[in-house]
Amino acid sequence: MKHAFLTYSVGIALIAIAGSGFAADQIQAKDQDQLKAQDQTKTQQQLQDHEIYGYQLMTDKERLQFREKMMTAKTVEEREKIRTEQHAMMQARAKEKGVTLPDAPPARRGGGMGPGAGAGAGGGAGGGGGR
């Protein structure tokens, strides 16, 4: 009877040890995935910074606030107004600091925050696309 109990106890201990190792591996993999996601987010953040006119003259907080304003704007007109105000503010800041900024903001890339024209919006030739 003692032998069976001892065998059972050793078996349970081995299962517990194996399970804890598996759990540790899962936690480590999850941590690595989170670090990769943070790195990707940081890279995307940096790319977005470069798309903000005058980003090099702004603090991190100002860039974040600008992005938040753009995301909460409800219309294309609101976003354009925010961009225009940002442009004027950065031109004034550049003049104060003796820095030269390009006259036009950086070209916007596709896939931004606002509504886009979408697929098929252009007037292509053939197949009835050029109305």
C-alpha positions as CSV (number, residue, x, y, z in Angstrom):
1,M,0.0,0.0,0.0
2,K,2.9,2.4,0.9
3,H,4.5,1.5,-2.5
4,A,1.3,2.5,-4.4
5,F,1.0,5.7,-2.5
6,L,4.7,6.6,-3.1
7,T,4.4,5.8,-6.8
8,Y,1.2,7.9,-7.0
9,S,2.9,10.8,-5.1
10,V,6.0,10.7,-7.4
11,G,3.7,10.7,-10.4
12,I,1.8,13.7,-9.2
13,A,5.0,15.5,-8.4
14,L,6.4,14.8,-11.9
15,I,3.2,16.0,-13.5
16,A,3.3,19.2,-11.4
17,I,6.9,19.8,-12.4
18,A,6.2,19.3,-16.1
19,G,3.2,21.5,-15.9
20,S,5.0,24.3,-14.2
21,G,7.7,24.2,-16.9
22,F,5.1,24.3,-19.6
23,A,3.4,27.3,-17.9
24,A,6.7,29.1,-17.6
25,D,7.3,28.5,-21.3
26,Q,3.9,29.9,-22.1
27,I,4.5,33.0,-19.9
28,Q,7.9,33.6,-21.5
29,A,6.4,33.3,-25.0
30,K,3.6,35.7,-24.1
31,D,6.2,38.2,-22.7
32,Q,8.2,37.9,-26.0
33,D,5.0,38.5,-28.0
34,Q,4.2,41.6,-25.9
35,L,7.7,43.0,-26.4
36,K,7.4,42.4,-30.2
37,A,4.1,44.2,-30.3
38,Q,5.5,47.1,-28.3
39,D,8.4,47.3,-30.7
40,Q,6.0,47.3,-33.7
41,T,3.8,49.9,-32.0
42,K,6.9,52.1,-31.3
43,T,8.0,51.8,-35.0
44,Q,4.5,52.6,-36.2
45,Q,4.5,55.6,-33.8
46,Q,7.7,56.8,-35.2
47,L,6.5,56.5,-38.7
48,Q,3.3,58.4,-37.7
49,D,5.5,61.1,-36.1
50,H,7.2,61.8,-39.4
51,E,3.8,62.3,-41.0
52,I,3.0,65.2,-38.6
53,Y,4.0,68.6,-40.0
54,G,6.7,70.0,-37.7
55,Y,7.0,66.9,-35.6
56,Q,10.6,67.6,-34.9
57,L,9.7,70.8,-33.1
58,M,7.0,69.1,-30.9
59,T,7.2,67.3,-27.6
60,D,6.0,63.7,-27.4
61,K,2.9,65.0,-25.5
62,E,2.1,67.5,-28.3
63,R,2.3,64.7,-30.9
64,L,0.1,62.5,-28.9
65,Q,-2.5,65.3,-28.4
66,F,-2.4,66.0,-32.2
67,R,-3.0,62.4,-33.0
68,E,-5.9,62.3,-30.5
69,K,-7.5,65.4,-32.1
70,M,-7.2,63.8,-35.5
71,M,-8.7,60.6,-34.4
72,T,-11.7,62.2,-32.6
73,A,-12.4,64.6,-35.5
74,K,-15.7,63.6,-37.0
75,T,-15.4,65.0,-40.5
76,V,-12.8,65.5,-43.2
77,E,-13.3,69.3,-42.7
78,E,-12.5,69.1,-39.0
79,R,-9.3,67.1,-39.7
80,E,-8.2,69.6,-42.4
81,K,-8.8,72.5,-40.0
82,I,-6.7,70.7,-37.3
83,R,-3.9,70.2,-40.0
84,T,-4.1,73.9,-41.0
85,E,-3.8,75.1,-37.4
86,Q,-0.9,72.7,-36.8
87,H,0.8,74.0,-39.9
88,A,0.5,77.6,-38.8
89,M,1.6,76.9,-35.3
90,M,4.7,74.9,-36.5
91,Q,5.6,77.6,-39.0
92,A,5.6,80.2,-36.1
93,R,7.6,77.9,-33.8
94,A,10.1,77.3,-36.6
95,K,10.5,81.0,-37.2
96,E,11.1,81.6,-33.4
97,K,13.8,78.9,-33.3
98,G,15.4,80.0,-36.6
99,V,14.5,76.6,-38.2
100,T,13.3,76.1,-41.7
101,L,10.4,73.7,-42.4
102,P,9.2,72.8,-45.8
103,D,6.2,74.8,-47.0
104,A,4.0,71.8,-47.4
105,P,3.3,69.1,-44.8
106,P,4.6,65.6,-45.6
107,A,2.6,63.7,-48.1
108,R,0.0,61.6,-46.4
109,R,0.1,57.9,-46.9
110,G,-2.9,55.7,-47.6
111,G,-4.5,53.8,-44.7
112,G,-4.8,56.8,-42.4
113,M,-7.3,57.5,-39.7
114,G,-10.0,59.2,-41.8
115,P,-12.4,57.9,-44.4
116,G,-10.8,57.3,-47.7
117,A,-12.2,57.1,-51.2
118,G,-12.2,53.4,-51.1
119,A,-11.9,50.8,-53.8
120,G,-13.5,51.7,-57.1
121,A,-13.8,55.4,-56.4
122,G,-11.6,56.4,-59.4
123,G,-12.8,56.7,-62.9
124,G,-11.0,53.8,-64.6
125,A,-11.3,53.1,-68.3
126,G,-13.4,50.1,-69.5
127,G,-16.0,48.0,-67.8
128,G,-18.2,51.0,-67.0
129,G,-15.7,52.4,-64.5
130,G,-15.3,55.8,-66.2
131,R,-18.8,57.4,-65.6
